[in-house]
């Protein structure tokens, strides 16, 4: 592989790594935000008269704001998994390139 191709592969790996990190950040924020939102909604339902914790939890989870948050969390999970796989594919291709280079070097030594 020429230096320009090798640099292209490494650049691609860096780019995919950055995208994966961004997706992981969004996912982490949404995962923790879900718990915060649930607590805020339960508190809201407690103040509106729901007496039991189970009732507050039920109402909070049925709230449209919570449902939208869960949907956003699902998209974030999908995005994180997508970039994790893209990263894995680039890594596999890089390892294949390394193996091919080693094999070519050994073959040249054998026939030289």
N, C-alpha and C positions, 0 to 999 in steps of 0.2 A: 504494500500500500504506500503510495507516495505521501510525502509530508502534508500536502494540501488535503488529501483525502483523510489522513489521520486527524488533522486539525478539524476538519468538518465533522467527523464522528465525535470528537471530544466536545466541540461546540454544541452539537446536538444533545449530547449527554448533559452538558451544563444547562441548556435551555429546558430540557425535560425535568431536570432536577429542580429548577426554579419554579416551574409550573406545579410540580408535585408538592413543593413546600408551600406554595400559595394555597393550594387546595387543602392541604393538611391544616393550615392555619384557619381557614374558613370553617372546616369541619370541627376543629377544637372549640372555636368560639361558639358555634351553634350547639354543640353538645353541652357545654357549660351553660350557655344561655337558656337552654331548655329547662334546666333545673331552676334557674333564677325566675324565668317566666312562670313556671308552675307555682313556685312559692308566692310570687306577686299575685297571681290569679286566685290562689287559695285564700290569701289574705283579703283580697277584694270581696270574695264570696263570704268570708267570715264576717266582714263588716256589713255586708248586705243582709245578714240574718241567718246564713247557713250555720247551724250549731255544731255539727259533727265534722271531724277531720275527713271521714270517708265521704261525706256529702260535699265538702269543699273540694276534695280531690276529684270527685266525679264531675262536678260542675266546671272545674278548671280544665279538665281534659276534654270536655265537650265544647269548650269555648272556641270560637272561630280563630282567635289570635293564636291559640295553642296549636290548632290544626294546621294553620299556615306555617307556623314555626317548624312543625314536624315535616311538612312537605319540603320546606327549604333544607332541612337537615337531610332528608332523603336525596335531594339533588346534590348536596355537598358530599355525601358518601359516594354517590355515583361518580362525581368528578374526581375525588381522591383516588378511587379504585382505578379509574381510567388512566390517570397520570402515573400511578404505581406500576401499571402494566406497561405503559409506554417506556418508563424508565427501565423496567426489566428487559424489554425487547432490545433497547439500545445496549444494555449491558451484555446480553446474550450475543448480539452481533459483534460487539467489541471482543468478547472472549473467543468467538469463532475466528475473527481476524487474527488474534494472537496465536491461536492453535495453527491456523494456516501458515502464518509466518514461520513458526517453529518447524513445522513439517517441511516447508520449502527449504529452509536453511539446512535441515538434516539431509534432505534429498540432494541438494547441491554438494554437500560435503561427501556424500556417498558416491556420487558420480564424478567428482572432480579429480 
